[in-house]
């Protein structure tokens, strides 16, 4: 067994340390020289690229186009929408000067005091302000609408407590920003993109999520409604995995974005924004992985199948390679990403442990005797089960098996979520159950005061008001006042 695997903390011993160990040992990312920022390593970035590719395809299928807007935002822009600036003010990194100079004492460089900017620039925490200032120039008539734009970018939020992928000062994401002629169109867009995120989580990440709307306390700064998908991690904590915001006309008012409607009258534009980030990497790791390392859903695995030859000499390796090459060719023709690891500087046992740690869904091991017998040893990462299969037809078998693994990973996560989702009817019961983790379905009177009391006393927040499911009214578990439906409380990342 490889040393990396031996040193991986067990989830039952320390879930938080297990996560940190796994991110580093599986070669996904590492801490950087910049406080709160990370380096995403090639293997981690390859997973993110697959996420990016599928999401980008889904966005374009729903009519969106990619564009790019500046990293730096004039400070005055953030002042124009009061709720928005209040929500981000404490997280903003500010550029005050535009030049360095050699230090007078000869030790390195210092900020040139003569190079102070007339107006400070903010490194974008999100791009609503600069984009809506731009849309003002793009929109004149109803004929210019809708505008459906997405941006792939990095953003900066000066987080005090950071964890790789889950919460870093700089992170990668996409942010969609759309403009519409009517409220109805904008609300439909916000829900449409929520459903895109839901489909992606389900069909590619194999993560079952709950679709819902945020409470007023948890709403995005400047939004009228925030829709969310909430995932449950193996330790019973919630992870907000994507949000879609109906912004109303708040940003159109702030930046004076109007259009001439069909009745030839001026009207304010309606807006949405929506985004997911590299936080999805954290969701992927914590939803499926085990004490042996990553467990990657095949739809997002950079390497879906690895083939490891077992040989004693170069003649045996050549013989194995000759038999394996047509299999590799067929696998690739079936759309399977495959790696043939014939490197001579690592023993097969090390390779097995390494690919297990990195979550490769299917491993094939083949030696000279296997060639004689017309068989191959196969291991599936989700169950760690080994089996011997005929070499003839192995490519098609692997292709079908990958879909079975994808579904099995999803079903396992779904069973876990269902087992950890419970109805709670009294506040005393709630205080006991929240210590066990999971999603607690509770009645709440709809007031921010009650919500804040629960958060202060239990560290649990309303993750969402579910869009689907039981809408039966009841009474608040804390105040006894009427409640329209149960909401989901949980502790969260």
C-alpha positions as CSV (number, residue, x, y, z in Angstrom):
1,X,0.0,0.0,0.0
2,X,1.3,3.4,-0.9
3,X,2.4,5.7,1.9
4,X,0.0,8.4,0.9
5,X,-2.9,6.0,1.5
6,X,-1.6,4.9,4.9
7,X,-1.4,8.5,6.1
8,X,-4.9,9.4,5.1
9,X,-6.9,10.3,8.2
10,X,-10.1,8.2,8.7
11,X,-13.4,10.0,8.3
12,X,-14.6,8.6,11.7
13,X,-11.5,9.9,13.5
14,X,-11.5,13.5,12.1
15,X,-13.7,14.3,9.1
16,X,-12.3,17.8,8.7
17,X,-8.7,16.5,8.7
18,X,-9.7,13.7,6.3
19,X,-10.9,16.3,3.8
20,X,-7.8,18.4,4.1
21,X,-5.5,15.3,3.8
22,X,-7.4,14.1,0.7
23,X,-7.3,17.4,-1.2
24,X,-3.5,17.4,-0.8
25,X,-2.7,13.7,-1.1
26,X,-4.9,13.2,-4.2
27,X,-3.0,16.0,-5.8
28,X,-6.0,18.3,-6.2
29,X,-4.7,21.5,-4.7
30,X,-2.2,23.0,-2.3
31,X,-1.9,26.1,-0.2
32,X,-0.2,29.0,-1.8
33,X,2.2,31.8,-0.7
34,X,-0.8,34.2,-0.7
35,X,-2.9,34.0,2.4
36,X,-6.2,32.3,1.9
37,X,-5.5,31.4,-1.7
38,X,-4.8,28.0,-3.2
39,X,-3.0,26.5,-6.2
40,X,-5.2,24.1,-8.1
41,X,-3.0,21.3,-9.4
42,X,-3.4,19.7,-12.8
43,X,-5.4,16.7,-11.6
44,X,-7.8,19.0,-9.6
45,X,-8.0,21.4,-12.5
46,X,-8.8,18.5,-14.9
47,X,-11.9,17.8,-12.8
48,X,-12.9,21.4,-12.8
49,X,-12.4,21.6,-16.6
50,X,-14.9,18.7,-17.0
51,X,-17.4,20.5,-14.8
52,X,-16.8,23.7,-16.8
53,X,-17.2,21.9,-20.1
54,X,-20.6,20.4,-19.2
55,X,-22.0,23.5,-17.6
56,X,-20.8,25.6,-20.5
57,X,-22.6,23.3,-22.9
58,X,-25.8,23.4,-20.8
59,X,-25.7,27.3,-20.6
60,X,-25.3,27.5,-24.4
61,X,-28.2,25.1,-24.9
62,X,-30.4,27.5,-23.0
63,X,-29.4,30.5,-25.2
64,X,-26.6,32.0,-23.2
65,X,-23.3,33.5,-24.5
66,X,-19.9,33.9,-22.8
67,X,-18.3,37.3,-22.4
68,X,-15.7,38.8,-20.1
69,X,-15.8,42.0,-17.9
70,X,-13.0,43.7,-16.0
71,X,-11.5,42.3,-12.8
72,X,-11.4,45.8,-11.2
73,X,-14.5,47.8,-10.3
74,X,-14.6,51.5,-9.4
75,X,-15.5,51.9,-5.8
76,X,-18.3,54.3,-6.7
77,X,-20.1,51.5,-8.5
78,X,-20.5,49.5,-5.4
79,X,-22.0,52.5,-3.6
80,X,-24.9,52.7,-6.0
81,X,-26.8,49.7,-4.7
82,X,-26.9,50.1,-0.9
83,X,-27.9,46.5,0.1
84,X,-25.4,45.0,-2.3
85,X,-22.4,47.1,-1.0
86,X,-23.4,46.3,2.6
87,X,-23.4,42.6,1.8
88,X,-19.8,42.7,0.4
89,X,-18.1,45.6,2.0
90,X,-16.2,43.6,4.6
91,X,-14.9,41.1,2.0
92,X,-13.5,43.6,-0.6
93,X,-9.9,43.8,-1.5
94,X,-9.0,47.4,-2.6
95,X,-6.4,48.7,-5.1
96,X,-5.2,52.1,-4.0
97,X,-2.0,52.7,-6.1
98,X,-0.9,51.9,-9.6
99,X,2.9,51.8,-9.3
100,X,5.8,50.4,-7.3
101,X,9.3,52.0,-7.0
102,X,12.7,50.9,-5.7
103,X,12.9,51.4,-2.0
104,X,15.1,54.4,-1.1
105,X,17.1,52.2,1.3
106,X,17.8,49.8,-1.6
107,X,15.9,46.9,0.0
108,X,13.4,45.7,-2.6
109,X,10.4,47.8,-3.7
110,X,7.7,49.9,-2.1
111,X,4.5,51.5,-3.1
112,X,5.1,54.8,-4.9
113,X,3.3,57.4,-2.8
114,X,2.9,59.6,-5.9
115,X,0.9,56.8,-7.7
116,X,-2.2,57.0,-5.6
117,X,-5.4,56.4,-7.6
118,X,-8.0,59.2,-7.9
119,X,-10.6,56.6,-7.2
120,X,-9.9,53.2,-5.5
121,X,-10.6,50.1,-7.5
122,X,-12.2,47.0,-6.0
123,X,-11.1,43.5,-7.0
124,X,-14.5,42.0,-8.0
125,X,-16.3,40.0,-5.3
126,X,-19.0,39.6,-7.9
127,X,-19.7,41.5,-11.1
128,X,-23.3,42.9,-11.0
129,X,-22.2,46.5,-10.7
130,X,-19.7,46.7,-13.5
131,X,-21.9,44.5,-15.8
132,X,-25.0,46.7,-15.2
133,X,-23.0,49.8,-15.8
134,X,-22.1,48.2,-19.2
135,X,-25.7,47.0,-20.0
136,X,-26.8,50.7,-19.8
137,X,-24.9,51.2,-23.1
138,X,-26.2,48.0,-24.7
139,X,-29.9,48.4,-24.0
140,X,-32.2,51.0,-25.6
141,X,-35.3,49.2,-26.9
142,X,-37.3,46.1,-26.1
143,X,-35.6,44.7,-29.2
144,X,-32.3,44.6,-27.4
145,X,-33.7,42.2,-24.8
146,X,-33.2,39.7,-23.4
147,X,-29.5,39.8,-22.8
148,X,-28.2,36.4,-21.7
149,X,-24.6,36.6,-20.7
150,X,-22.3,34.3,-18.7
151,X,-18.8,35.0,-17.5
152,X,-16.1,32.4,-16.5
153,X,-13.9,34.3,-14.1
154,X,-12.1,34.5,-10.8
155,X,-13.3,36.6,-7.9
156,X,-11.9,37.8,-4.6
157,X,-13.6,37.8,-1.2
158,X,-11.4,38.5,1.7
159,X,-12.3,35.5,3.8
160,X,-10.8,35.2,7.3
161,X,-11.2,31.5,7.7
162,X,-10.4,29.5,4.6
163,X,-10.5,25.9,3.4
164,X,-9.4,24.7,0.0
165,X,-12.2,24.6,-2.5
166,X,-14.9,25.2,0.2
167,X,-14.0,28.8,1.1
168,X,-10.9,30.6,-0.3
169,X,-10.2,34.3,-0.7
170,X,-9.8,33.8,-4.5
171,X,-11.9,31.3,-6.3
172,X,-13.0,30.3,-9.8
173,X,-16.6,30.4,-10.9
174,X,-19.1,31.3,-13.5
175,X,-21.6,34.2,-13.1
176,X,-24.6,34.6,-15.4
177,X,-26.1,38.1,-15.7
178,X,-29.3,38.5,-17.7
179,X,-31.6,41.4,-18.6
180,X,-35.3,41.1,-19.4
181,X,-38.2,43.1,-20.5
182,X,-40.7,41.7,-17.9
183,X,-40.7,40.4,-14.4
184,X,-42.2,37.1,-15.6
185,X,-39.3,36.5,-18.0
186,X,-36.7,37.3,-15.3
187,X,-38.3,35.0,-12.8
188,X,-38.6,32.2,-15.3
189,X,-34.9,32.7,-16.1
190,X,-33.9,32.4,-12.4
191,X,-35.9,29.1,-12.1
192,X,-34.5,27.8,-15.4
193,X,-30.9,28.2,-14.3
194,X,-31.7,26.7,-10.9
195,X,-33.0,23.6,-12.8
196,X,-29.8,23.6,-14.9
197,X,-27.7,23.4,-11.7
198,X,-30.0,20.7,-10.3
199,X,-29.6,18.6,-13.5
200,X,-25.8,19.1,-13.4
201,X,-25.6,18.0,-9.8
202,X,-27.7,15.0,-10.4
203,X,-26.5,13.8,-13.8
204,X,-22.8,14.7,-13.6
205,X,-21.8,15.1,-9.9
206,X,-24.1,12.2,-8.8
207,X,-25.1,14.5,-5.9
208,X,-28.8,14.6,-4.9
209,X,-29.7,18.2,-4.0
210,X,-32.8,20.0,-2.7
211,X,-34.1,22.9,-4.7
212,X,-35.4,25.8,-2.6
213,X,-35.6,29.5,-2.0
214,X,-33.6,31.2,0.7
215,X,-35.1,33.1,3.6
216,X,-34.7,36.9,3.7
217,X,-31.8,36.6,6.1
218,X,-29.9,34.2,3.8
219,X,-30.7,36.0,0.5
220,X,-28.0,37.4,-1.8
221,X,-27.3,41.1,-1.2
222,X,-29.5,43.1,-3.6
223,X,-31.8,40.3,-4.7
224,X,-35.6,40.0,-4.3
225,X,-35.3,36.2,-4.2
226,X,-32.4,33.7,-4.1
227,X,-33.0,30.2,-5.3
228,X,-30.5,27.5,-4.2
229,X,-29.5,23.9,-4.4
230,X,-28.5,22.4,-1.1
231,X,-26.4,19.2,-0.8
232,X,-25.7,17.1,2.2
233,X,-22.2,16.0,2.9
234,X,-21.3,12.6,4.5
235,X,-20.9,14.3,8.0
236,X,-24.4,15.5,7.9
237,X,-23.6,19.2,7.2
238,X,-25.2,21.1,4.3
239,X,-23.3,22.7,1.5
240,X,-24.8,25.5,-0.6
241,X,-23.9,24.3,-4.1
242,X,-25.3,26.8,-6.5
243,X,-27.6,29.9,-6.4
244,X,-29.8,31.7,-8.8
245,X,-31.0,35.2,-8.0
246,X,-34.0,37.2,-9.1
247,X,-32.7,40.8,-8.8
248,X,-35.9,42.6,-9.7
249,X,-35.2,46.1,-11.0
250,X,-32.7,47.0,-8.2
251,X,-29.6,47.2,-10.4
252,X,-31.5,48.8,-13.3
253,X,-32.5,51.6,-10.8
254,X,-29.0,51.9,-9.5
255,X,-27.4,52.2,-12.9
256,X,-30.3,53.8,-14.8
257,X,-30.8,51.0,-17.2
258,X,-34.1,51.6,-19.1
259,X,-35.6,50.5,-22.4
260,X,-38.4,51.8,-24.6
261,X,-41.2,49.1,-24.5
262,X,-43.6,48.1,-27.2
263,X,-45.9,51.0,-26.1
264,X,-43.1,53.4,-26.8
265,X,-42.7,54.2,-23.0
266,X,-39.5,54.0,-20.9
267,X,-39.3,51.1,-18.4
268,X,-36.7,49.7,-16.1
269,X,-35.1,46.4,-17.0
270,X,-35.6,43.2,-15.0
271,X,-32.5,41.2,-13.9
272,X,-31.1,37.9,-12.8
273,X,-27.7,36.6,-11.8
274,X,-26.6,33.0,-11.0
275,X,-23.4,31.2,-10.3
276,X,-21.5,28.1,-9.2
277,X,-17.9,27.9,-8.2
278,X,-15.0,25.6,-7.4
279,X,-16.9,24.9,-4.2
280,X,-18.5,22.2,-6.3
281,X,-15.1,20.4,-6.0
282,X,-15.6,20.3,-2.3
283,X,-19.1,19.0,-2.7
284,X,-17.8,16.2,-5.0
285,X,-15.1,15.2,-2.6
286,X,-17.3,15.2,0.6
287,X,-20.3,13.5,-1.0
288,X,-18.7,10.4,-2.3
289,X,-15.1,9.8,-1.1
290,X,-14.0,7.2,1.5
291,X,-11.1,6.3,3.7
292,X,-9.2,5.0,0.7
293,X,-9.3,8.3,-1.2
294,X,-11.4,10.0,-3.8
295,X,-14.5,8.3,-5.3
296,X,-15.2,10.2,-8.6
297,X,-18.4,9.8,-10.6
298,X,-17.4,8.6,-14.1
299,X,-19.1,11.5,-15.8
300,X,-16.5,13.9,-14.2
301,X,-13.5,11.7,-13.8
302,X,-10.4,12.9,-15.9
303,X,-9.3,9.3,-16.2
304,X,-12.3,6.9,-16.4
305,X,-10.3,3.7,-16.9
306,X,-6.7,2.9,-16.1
307,X,-4.9,-0.1,-17.5
308,X,-1.9,-1.4,-15.6
309,X,0.3,-4.1,-17.2
310,X,1.9,-6.7,-14.9
311,X,5.2,-7.9,-16.4
312,X,8.6,-9.3,-15.5
313,X,10.6,-8.2,-18.5
314,X,10.4,-6.0,-21.6
315,X,9.3,-9.0,-23.8
316,X,6.2,-9.5,-21.6
317,X,5.5,-5.8,-21.6
318,X,5.6,-5.7,-25.4
319,X,3.3,-8.7,-25.6
320,X,0.8,-7.1,-23.2
321,X,1.0,-3.8,-25.0
322,X,0.2,-5.5,-28.3
323,X,-3.0,-6.9,-26.9
324,X,-4.0,-3.8,-25.0
325,X,-3.6,-1.2,-27.8
326,X,-6.8,-2.4,-29.7
327,X,-8.7,-2.2,-26.4
328,X,-7.5,1.3,-25.7
329,X,-8.5,2.3,-29.3
330,X,-12.0,0.8,-28.8
331,X,-12.5,2.4,-25.4
332,X,-11.6,5.8,-26.8
333,X,-14.0,5.3,-29.8
334,X,-16.7,4.7,-27.2
335,X,-15.9,8.0,-25.5
336,X,-14.1,6.5,-22.5
337,X,-11.0,8.4,-21.3
338,X,-8.3,5.8,-20.7
339,X,-4.7,5.8,-19.4
340,X,-2.3,3.0,-20.1
341,X,0.3,3.2,-17.3
342,X,3.4,1.2,-18.4
343,X,5.8,3.5,-16.5
344,X,8.8,1.4,-15.3
345,X,9.7,3.6,-12.4
346,X,6.7,2.6,-10.2
347,X,5.6,-0.9,-9.1
348,X,2.1,-2.1,-9.8
349,X,1.2,-2.0,-6.1
350,X,2.0,1.7,-5.9
351,X,0.1,2.4,-9.1
352,X,-3.0,0.5,-7.7
353,X,-2.9,2.6,-4.5
354,X,-2.3,5.8,-6.4
355,X,-5.3,5.4,-8.8
356,X,-7.4,4.3,-5.9
357,X,-6.5,7.4,-4.0
358,X,-7.3,9.5,-7.1
359,X,-10.7,7.9,-7.5
360,X,-10.3,6.4,-11.0
361,X,-13.6,4.6,-11.5
362,X,-12.3,1.4,-13.3
363,X,-8.9,-0.3,-13.1
364,X,-7.8,-3.1,-15.4
365,X,-4.7,-5.2,-14.5
366,X,-3.4,-7.5,-17.2
367,X,-0.4,-9.8,-17.2
368,X,1.2,-12.4,-19.4
369,X,-1.0,-15.2,-17.9
370,X,-4.1,-13.1,-18.4
371,X,-3.2,-12.9,-22.1
372,X,-2.9,-16.7,-22.2
373,X,-6.3,-17.1,-20.5
374,X,-8.0,-14.4,-22.4
375,X,-9.0,-12.6,-19.2
376,X,-8.4,-9.4,-17.3
377,X,-8.7,-8.4,-13.6
378,X,-11.1,-5.5,-13.1
379,X,-11.6,-3.4,-10.0
380,X,-14.4,-0.8,-9.6
381,X,-13.6,2.1,-7.4
382,X,-17.0,2.7,-5.9
383,X,-17.2,-0.8,-4.2
384,X,-13.6,-1.8,-4.4
385,X,-14.8,-5.2,-5.8
386,X,-12.5,-7.1,-8.0
387,X,-13.7,-9.4,-10.8
388,X,-12.2,-11.4,-13.7
389,X,-13.7,-10.6,-17.1
390,X,-13.1,-11.9,-20.6
391,X,-10.7,-9.8,-22.6
392,X,-13.0,-10.2,-25.6
393,X,-15.7,-7.4,-25.3
394,X,-14.0,-5.7,-22.3
395,X,-14.2,-2.2,-23.8
396,X,-18.0,-2.4,-24.2
397,X,-18.3,-4.0,-20.7
398,X,-16.3,-1.1,-19.2
399,X,-18.4,1.5,-21.0
400,X,-21.6,0.0,-19.5
401,X,-20.0,-0.5,-16.1
402,X,-19.1,3.2,-15.9
403,X,-22.8,4.1,-16.2
404,X,-23.6,1.5,-13.5
405,X,-21.0,3.1,-11.2
406,X,-22.4,6.6,-11.9
407,X,-25.8,5.5,-10.9
408,X,-24.6,3.5,-7.8
409,X,-22.7,6.5,-6.5
410,X,-25.8,8.7,-6.8
411,X,-28.1,6.1,-5.2
412,X,-25.7,5.7,-2.3
413,X,-25.6,9.5,-1.7
414,X,-29.4,9.7,-2.0
415,X,-29.9,6.9,0.6
416,X,-27.6,8.8,2.9
417,X,-29.5,12.0,2.5
418,X,-32.8,10.3,3.0
419,X,-31.6,8.6,6.1
420,X,-30.3,11.9,7.5
421,X,-33.5,13.9,6.7
422,X,-36.0,14.0,9.6
423,X,-39.1,15.9,10.7
424,X,-38.8,17.7,14.0
425,X,-41.8,19.3,15.7
426,X,-40.5,20.8,19.0
427,X,-37.6,23.1,19.7
428,X,-36.4,20.8,22.5
429,X,-36.3,17.9,20.1
430,X,-34.6,20.2,17.5
431,X,-31.7,21.0,19.9
432,X,-31.1,17.2,20.4
433,X,-31.4,16.3,16.7
434,X,-29.2,19.1,15.3
435,X,-26.2,17.6,17.2
436,X,-26.7,14.4,15.1
437,X,-26.4,16.4,11.8
438,X,-28.6,16.1,8.7
439,X,-31.5,18.0,7.3
440,X,-34.2,18.8,9.8
441,X,-37.7,19.6,8.4
442,X,-39.3,22.0,10.8
443,X,-42.1,24.6,10.9
444,X,-40.9,28.2,11.2
445,X,-43.1,31.3,11.7
446,X,-41.3,33.2,8.8
447,X,-39.8,35.9,11.0
448,X,-36.1,36.8,10.9
449,X,-36.1,37.2,14.7
450,X,-37.0,33.5,15.2
451,X,-34.5,32.5,12.6
452,X,-31.7,34.5,14.3
453,X,-32.6,33.0,17.7
454,X,-32.3,29.5,16.4
455,X,-29.0,30.3,14.7
456,X,-27.5,31.9,17.8
457,X,-28.6,29.1,20.1
458,X,-27.9,26.1,17.9
459,X,-25.6,27.3,15.0
460,X,-28.2,25.9,12.5
461,X,-29.5,28.0,9.7
462,X,-32.4,27.8,7.3
463,X,-30.8,26.2,4.2
464,X,-33.9,26.6,2.1
465,X,-37.6,26.7,1.9
466,X,-38.1,23.6,-0.4
467,X,-39.8,24.2,-3.8
468,X,-40.9,20.6,-4.0
469,X,-42.4,18.3,-1.4
470,X,-44.9,18.7,1.5
471,X,-46.6,22.2,1.7
472,X,-48.7,21.3,4.7
473,X,-49.1,24.2,7.1
474,X,-48.4,23.9,10.8
475,X,-47.1,25.9,13.8
476,X,-43.6,27.2,14.4
477,X,-41.5,24.9,16.7
478,X,-40.2,27.9,18.6
479,X,-43.1,30.4,18.9
480,X,-46.2,28.3,18.1
481,X,-47.2,30.9,15.5
482,X,-48.6,29.7,12.1
483,X,-46.2,28.3,9.6
484,X,-46.9,27.9,5.9
485,X,-44.7,24.8,5.4
486,X,-41.7,23.0,6.8
487,X,-38.3,24.4,6.0
488,X,-34.8,22.8,6.0
489,X,-32.5,23.6,8.9
490,X,-29.0,22.3,9.1
491,X,-25.5,23.3,10.1
492,X,-23.5,24.1,7.1
493,X,-20.1,24.7,5.5
